Amino acid sequence: MTDLQQTIEAAWNDRSLLQQAATTEAIQHVIEELDKGRLRVAQPATDREGGWLVNDWVKKAVILYFPIRQMETIEVGPFEFRDKMRLKTNYEQQGVRVVPPAVARYGAYLAPGVIMMPSYVNIGAWVGEGTMVDTWATVGSCAQIGAGVHLSGGVGIGGVLEPVQAAPVIIEDGAFVGSRSILVEGCFVGKEAVIGAGVTITGSTKIIDVTGSQPIEYKGTVPARSVVIPGSYAKQFPAGEYHVPCALIIGQRKPSTDLKTSLNDALREHNVAV
């Protein structure tokens, strides 16, 4: 990938190169590789802190893809769209179920067994095998969603293109994200974690483990198999003391909740809404 990366980096530093055929072909090739799942914005890397490697240059290619595209009208039966980006196609060949009017952009990867209820997946995203993207859930640009994940109704997974050095939202295999939760700004959710309904996590959100005698605080990171609910903590301001949002780790997912059909039990065991 060295030559391809060099071409993208050169165009990033000098936008006049977007007028050259070799540059536009390189950008288009990166988007095709993303669409097919042969290239990722971020990938697991055991030799890295946090276990993930972010490919900044791939995000740059996604950003550069916008100016080389032209607006066009897309007609889908009675529906009409007007955009620069193509829609993803050939779902049967990819082994993906898509319920109308779900939409995924070309340049997003959907692995075999993915189910898209009426929902949206943006360019650069990766969605792993067997994952459910439930009704009105959104998967933002470059988000990395593992295999066997359940994104419940109305979940908002944030996108991240700029700044290019920012990490995308990463949700590892087997996680369950409850209805109307919002996960943005490069937050990280570890394997098989369970996020309760209405939890909001950004890259700077306090995530407090309250299961022991003393609280343990994380920032924007949910450890593997944690069960998380919305919370708040008191903070002093010039005008007085007020409560601001946080997320609370109230337990660990038990082996009895490992089956996808019983994921909701991980929350019900702690008397928490799904």
C-alpha positions as CSV (number, residue, x, y, z in Angstrom):
1,M,0.0,0.0,0.0
2,T,3.0,2.3,0.1
3,D,2.6,3.9,-3.3
4,L,-1.2,4.3,-2.8
5,Q,-0.6,6.0,0.6
6,Q,2.0,8.3,-0.8
7,T,-0.4,9.4,-3.5
8,I,-3.1,10.2,-1.0
9,E,-0.7,12.1,1.3
10,A,0.6,14.2,-1.6
11,A,-2.9,15.1,-2.7
12,W,-3.8,16.0,0.9
13,N,-1.0,18.5,1.0
14,D,-1.6,19.8,-2.5
15,R,-5.2,19.8,-3.6
16,S,-4.2,20.8,-7.1
17,L,-3.2,17.2,-7.6
18,L,-6.9,16.3,-7.5
19,Q,-6.9,17.4,-11.2
20,Q,-4.7,14.5,-12.1
21,A,-6.1,11.2,-13.2
22,A,-3.6,9.2,-11.2
23,T,-4.7,10.9,-8.0
24,T,-8.5,10.4,-8.6
25,E,-7.9,6.8,-9.5
26,A,-6.0,6.3,-6.3
27,I,-8.7,7.8,-4.2
28,Q,-11.4,5.8,-6.0
29,H,-9.3,2.6,-5.4
30,V,-9.2,3.3,-1.7
31,I,-13.0,3.8,-1.5
32,E,-13.5,0.6,-3.4
33,E,-11.2,-1.3,-1.0
34,L,-13.1,0.2,1.9
35,D,-16.4,-0.9,0.3
36,K,-15.1,-4.5,-0.1
37,G,-13.7,-4.7,3.4
38,R,-10.1,-5.2,2.2
39,L,-9.0,-1.9,3.8
40,R,-10.1,-0.3,7.1
41,V,-9.9,3.1,8.7
42,A,-8.9,1.4,11.9
43,Q,-8.0,-2.2,12.6
44,P,-7.1,-4.4,15.6
45,A,-3.4,-4.3,16.4
46,T,-2.1,-6.2,19.4
47,D,1.2,-4.3,19.4
48,R,-0.5,-0.9,19.9
49,E,-1.7,0.8,23.0
50,G,-5.5,0.3,23.1
51,G,-5.2,-2.6,20.7
52,W,-6.1,-0.6,17.5
53,L,-4.3,1.1,14.7
54,V,-5.9,4.1,13.0
55,N,-5.0,4.6,9.4
56,D,-5.1,8.4,9.1
57,W,-4.3,8.3,5.4
58,V,-7.4,6.3,4.6
59,K,-9.6,8.9,6.3
60,K,-7.8,11.5,4.1
61,A,-8.8,9.5,1.1
62,V,-12.4,9.5,2.2
63,I,-12.3,13.3,2.7
64,L,-10.7,13.8,-0.7
65,Y,-13.4,11.6,-2.3
66,F,-16.0,14.3,-1.8
67,P,-14.5,17.0,-4.0
68,I,-13.9,14.7,-6.9
69,R,-17.5,13.6,-7.0
70,Q,-20.3,15.4,-8.9
71,M,-23.9,15.9,-7.6
72,E,-26.3,13.4,-9.2
73,T,-29.9,12.4,-8.9
74,I,-30.6,8.9,-7.7
75,E,-34.1,7.4,-8.2
76,V,-35.2,4.4,-6.1
77,G,-38.8,3.6,-7.0
78,P,-40.8,6.6,-5.7
79,F,-37.9,7.9,-3.7
80,E,-35.4,10.4,-5.1
81,F,-32.0,11.5,-3.6
82,R,-29.5,14.1,-4.7
83,D,-26.0,13.6,-3.5
84,K,-22.4,13.2,-4.5
85,M,-22.1,9.7,-3.1
86,R,-23.2,6.4,-4.6
87,L,-25.3,4.0,-2.6
88,K,-24.1,0.6,-1.7
89,T,-25.6,-2.2,-3.9
90,N,-25.4,-6.0,-4.5
91,Y,-26.6,-6.9,-1.0
92,E,-27.7,-10.4,-2.0
93,Q,-24.2,-11.2,-3.2
94,Q,-22.7,-9.9,0.1
95,G,-25.1,-11.9,2.2
96,V,-26.6,-8.8,3.9
97,R,-30.3,-8.2,4.8
98,V,-31.5,-4.7,4.2
99,V,-35.0,-3.7,5.2
100,P,-36.5,-0.7,3.3
101,P,-35.8,2.2,3.5
102,A,-32.3,1.4,5.1
103,V,-29.4,3.1,3.3
104,A,-25.7,2.5,3.3
105,R,-23.2,4.6,1.3
106,Y,-20.8,3.1,-1.1
107,G,-17.5,2.9,0.7
108,A,-19.0,1.4,3.9
109,Y,-18.3,-2.3,4.5
110,L,-21.1,-4.7,5.6
111,A,-20.0,-8.2,6.5
112,P,-22.1,-11.3,5.7
113,G,-25.0,-11.7,8.0
114,V,-25.4,-8.0,8.8
115,I,-29.0,-7.0,9.2
116,M,-30.0,-3.4,8.5
117,M,-33.4,-2.4,9.7
118,P,-34.5,1.1,8.4
119,S,-31.2,2.7,9.3
120,Y,-28.1,4.4,7.9
121,V,-24.4,3.5,7.5
122,N,-22.0,6.1,6.3
123,I,-18.9,5.9,4.1
124,G,-15.8,4.5,5.7
125,A,-17.7,2.5,8.3
126,W,-17.0,-1.2,9.0
127,V,-19.8,-3.4,10.3
128,G,-18.8,-6.9,11.3
129,E,-20.5,-10.3,10.6
130,G,-23.9,-10.9,12.1
131,T,-24.4,-7.4,13.5
132,M,-27.9,-6.0,13.9
133,V,-28.3,-2.3,13.0
134,D,-31.8,-1.7,14.4
135,T,-34.5,0.7,13.3
136,W,-33.3,4.4,13.0
137,A,-29.9,3.6,14.3
138,T,-27.1,5.4,12.5
139,V,-23.5,4.3,12.0
140,G,-21.3,7.4,11.3
141,S,-18.4,7.8,8.9
142,C,-15.4,5.5,9.7
143,A,-17.0,3.9,12.8
144,Q,-15.8,0.4,13.5
145,I,-18.5,-2.0,14.7
146,G,-17.5,-5.5,15.5
147,A,-19.1,-8.9,14.8
148,G,-22.2,-10.0,16.7
149,V,-23.0,-6.5,17.9
150,H,-26.6,-5.3,18.5
151,L,-27.2,-1.6,17.9
152,S,-30.7,-1.1,19.3
153,G,-33.4,1.3,17.9
154,G,-32.4,4.9,17.6
155,V,-28.7,4.4,18.6
156,G,-26.4,7.1,17.3
157,I,-22.8,6.1,16.5
158,G,-20.9,9.2,15.7
159,G,-18.7,9.7,12.6
160,V,-15.2,11.1,12.6
161,L,-13.4,12.4,9.5
162,E,-11.8,15.6,10.8
163,P,-9.5,16.1,12.5
164,V,-7.9,13.2,10.7
165,Q,-5.8,12.2,13.6
166,A,-8.9,11.6,15.8
167,A,-9.8,8.0,16.5
168,P,-13.1,6.7,15.2
169,V,-15.8,5.2,17.4
170,I,-14.9,1.6,18.0
171,I,-17.3,-1.0,19.3
172,E,-15.8,-4.4,19.7
173,D,-17.3,-7.9,19.1
174,G,-20.4,-9.0,20.9
175,A,-21.4,-5.6,22.5
176,F,-25.0,-4.6,23.1
177,V,-25.9,-1.0,22.8
178,G,-29.3,0.0,24.3
179,S,-32.0,2.1,22.6
180,R,-31.3,5.8,22.1
181,S,-27.7,5.6,23.3
182,I,-25.2,8.0,21.8
183,L,-21.6,7.0,21.3
184,V,-19.4,9.7,19.7
185,E,-16.0,11.4,19.5
186,G,-13.9,8.3,19.3
187,C,-15.2,6.6,22.4
188,F,-14.3,2.9,22.8
189,V,-16.6,0.1,23.9
190,G,-14.8,-3.2,24.7
191,K,-15.9,-6.7,23.8
192,E,-19.2,-8.0,25.0
193,A,-20.0,-4.8,27.0
194,V,-23.7,-3.9,27.6
195,I,-24.7,-0.3,27.3
196,G,-28.1,0.5,28.8
197,A,-30.7,2.7,27.1
198,G,-30.0,6.4,26.9
199,V,-26.3,6.3,27.7
200,T,-24.3,9.1,26.2
201,I,-20.5,8.6,25.9
202,T,-18.0,11.0,24.2
203,G,-14.3,10.8,24.2
204,S,-14.2,12.8,27.4
205,T,-17.2,11.4,29.3
206,K,-16.5,10.2,32.8
207,I,-17.2,6.4,33.0
208,I,-17.2,5.5,36.7
209,D,-17.0,1.9,38.0
210,V,-19.2,1.9,41.1
211,T,-19.1,-1.9,41.8
212,G,-16.3,-1.7,44.4
213,S,-15.7,0.2,47.7
214,Q,-14.0,3.0,45.8
215,P,-15.0,4.4,42.4
216,I,-12.7,3.8,39.4
217,E,-12.8,6.4,36.7
218,Y,-12.3,5.9,32.9
219,K,-12.5,8.5,30.1
220,G,-14.4,7.6,27.0
221,T,-13.6,3.9,27.4
222,V,-15.9,1.1,28.4
223,P,-13.9,-2.0,29.6
224,A,-14.9,-5.4,28.1
225,R,-18.1,-7.1,29.5
226,S,-19.0,-4.0,31.6
227,V,-22.7,-3.2,32.2
228,V,-23.2,0.5,31.9
229,I,-26.2,2.8,32.7
230,P,-26.7,6.6,32.6
231,G,-25.6,8.6,35.7
232,S,-24.5,12.0,36.9
233,Y,-22.1,13.5,39.4
234,A,-22.0,16.8,41.3
235,K,-19.7,19.5,39.9
236,Q,-19.1,22.9,41.4
237,F,-19.6,26.0,39.1
238,P,-19.4,29.7,39.9
239,A,-23.2,29.8,40.1
240,G,-23.3,26.8,42.4
241,E,-23.2,23.0,42.4
242,Y,-25.0,21.1,39.6
243,H,-25.1,17.6,38.3
244,V,-23.5,16.8,35.0
245,P,-23.9,13.5,33.0
246,C,-21.6,10.5,33.3
247,A,-21.9,6.8,32.7
248,L,-21.9,4.2,35.5
249,I,-20.5,0.7,35.4
250,I,-22.8,-1.2,37.7
251,G,-21.6,-4.8,37.0
252,Q,-20.1,-7.3,34.7
253,R,-21.9,-9.3,32.0
254,K,-22.4,-12.9,33.3
255,P,-21.8,-16.0,31.3
256,S,-25.6,-16.7,31.3
257,T,-26.1,-13.6,29.1
258,D,-23.6,-14.6,26.4
259,L,-26.4,-15.8,24.1
260,K,-27.6,-13.1,21.8
261,T,-31.2,-13.9,22.6
262,S,-30.6,-13.2,26.3
263,L,-28.5,-10.0,26.1
264,N,-31.3,-8.0,27.6
265,D,-31.0,-10.1,30.8
266,A,-27.6,-8.4,31.4
267,L,-29.5,-5.2,32.2
268,R,-32.6,-6.8,33.8
269,E,-30.4,-8.6,36.3
270,H,-29.4,-5.2,37.6
271,N,-33.0,-3.8,37.4
272,V,-32.0,-1.5,34.5
273,A,-34.1,-0.6,31.5
274,V,-32.9,-2.0,28.1
